[in-house]
Amino acid sequence: MADGNLAGDSDGDRPRFFKVIHSTVIQESRLELPKKFVNKLGQDISDVAVLNVRNGTAWDIELKKADGAIWFQNGLQDFTEHHSICAGHFLVFRYDGISSDGKSQFHVLMFDMSGVEVGRRRICNDCNEQNNERTCRLPIGDVGEKSADTQTDSSVFAGHSVPTTDKDKDGAAKDAICFESENPFFVSVMKQAYLSHRFMHIPCTFTREYLPDDLPKVKLQSPDGRLWKVRCLPSKKTIRMSKGFSAFVNATNLQVGDVCVFELIKVKVDPVMKVHIFPASGRLEKP
């Protein structure tokens, strides 16, 4: 599955869809909207779309329509090149309706293959090179950022793109994308490798931003409040949760396709990450 619909129609839950960028999107400079999204809102979508990104910039993109299909085309190449979007990136589009000038408004969140949000710019000591502003790759869930208008801003699929085959995973993905917190967090879709090899990597940018370099262990807090000590091992530029992770997996009945939000609720001494589990639809979470 390369795309999907993630939300409904109410004002508090605006229609959204996501796309995993394939090489053909970059080569052809066109991105088709999901058919279910088009069937629901196609008549209300204008011929010009405005892609609004987190840093406040807006991009006019021509919408092509033919045989019941709609896709972004003219202007898309400039957008992808400016934000260095490439194959494997993950984009979430929220439809905000038509503006007074007759253009369809979309709010866009962009994530790279490591699960880090891209497309934002900020001035900071680490990024201000010769007084020139450059794009910073920010970890998910910046502390203190919380807005009803940006429900999906602190969400990402860490470690790989998105669920690719099982439609049952959509519900868990939607719930995780709507997760909000003032604490930093990252999101990971459980893969077979995590469960069978009994380890999981923490995204490198999240590690660099929020965790100590010599972190020996971390505590995972299950939804029922229990704590699990997990050994941490350095792995290239990231941290791998190893010994103790399998016990947490077994105790919480994690399965392939479940979506977990790892929320850092304590940093000093022994870091604690509260784990919010969104089971793949069709099964119940273990009590």
RAJO-V937371 format. One record per residue. N is the residue number from 1. RES is the residue in one small letter. NEAR is the number of other C-alpha atoms within 10 Angstrom. Layout:
BEGIN
n=<N N>
res=<RES RES>
near=<NEAR NEAR>
END
This chain:
BEGIN
n=<1 2 3 4 5 6 7 8 9 10 11 12 13 14 15 16 17 18 19 20 21 22 23 24 25 26 27 28 29 30 31 32 33 34 35 36 37 38 39 40 41 42 43 44 45 46 47 48 49 50 51 52 53 54 55 56 57 58 59 60 61 62 63 64 65 66 67 68 69 70 71 72 73 74 75 76 77 78 79 80 81 82 83 84 85 86 87 88 89 90 91 92 93 94 95 96 97 98 99 100 101 102 103 104 105 106 107 108 109 110 111 112 113 114 115 116 117 118 119 120 121 122 123 124 125 126 127 128 129 130 131 132 133 134 135 136 137 138 139 140 141 142 143 144 145 146 147 148 149 150 151 152 153 154 155 156 157 158 159 160 161 162 163 164 165 166 167 168 169 170 171 172 173 174 175 176 177 178 179 180 181 182 183 184 185 186 187 188 189 190 191 192 193 194 195 196 197 198 199 200 201 202 203 204 205 206 207 208 209 210 211 212 213 214 215 216 217 218 219 220 221 222 223 224 225 226 227 228 229 230 231 232 233 234 235 236 237 238 239 240 241 242 243 244 245 246 247 248 249 250 251 252 253 254 255 256 257 258 259 260 261 262 263 264 265 266 267 268 269 270 271 272 273 274 275 276 277 278 279 280 281 282 283 284 285 286 287>
res=<m a d g n l a g d s d g d r p r f f k v i h s t v i q e s r l e l p k k f v n k l g q d i s d v a v l n v r n g t a w d i e l k k a d g a i w f q n g l q d f t e h h s i c a g h f l v f r y d g i s s d g k s q f h v l m f d m s g v e v g r r r i c n d c n e q n n e r t c r l p i g d v g e k s a d t q t d s s v f a g h s v p t t d k d k d g a a k d a i c f e s e n p f f v s v m k q a y l s h r f m h i p c t f t r e y l p d d l p k v k l q s p d g r l w k v r c l p s k k t i r m s k g f s a f v n a t n l q v g d v c v f e l i k v k v d p v m k v h i f p a s g r l e k p>
near=<12 15 20 20 21 23 18 11 12 8 8 11 14 16 21 22 20 21 23 22 20 15 12 11 18 17 11 11 17 18 19 17 21 18 16 12 17 17 12 11 14 16 9 11 18 17 15 19 24 20 21 18 18 17 11 8 11 17 16 19 22 18 23 17 14 7 5 10 14 21 18 21 18 16 16 23 18 14 17 14 11 10 13 13 20 18 15 18 23 27 21 25 23 24 21 14 18 17 11 7 6 13 18 22 23 22 20 22 25 23 25 25 18 20 27 25 26 23 21 18 16 14 14 11 7 7 16 14 11 6 8 8 13 14 16 17 17 18 25 25 25 15 11 10 14 16 10 9 11 15 17 23 25 26 29 33 28 25 22 18 23 26 22 13 10 10 13 16 22 22 20 20 27 20 17 24 22 16 17 21 16 15 17 22 26 24 29 27 29 23 18 12 11 20 17 9 11 17 20 20 19 22 22 20 18 21 17 14 12 14 17 13 13 10 16 15 21 22 20 23 21 18 13 10 10 12 16 18 18 21 18 23 17 14 12 8 13 17 25 21 23 18 16 19 24 20 14 20 16 12 14 17 15 23 19 16 26 25 31 23 23 20 22 23 17 14 13 9 10 13 18 21 22 21 23 18 23 22 26 24 16 8 10 10 14 10 8>
END
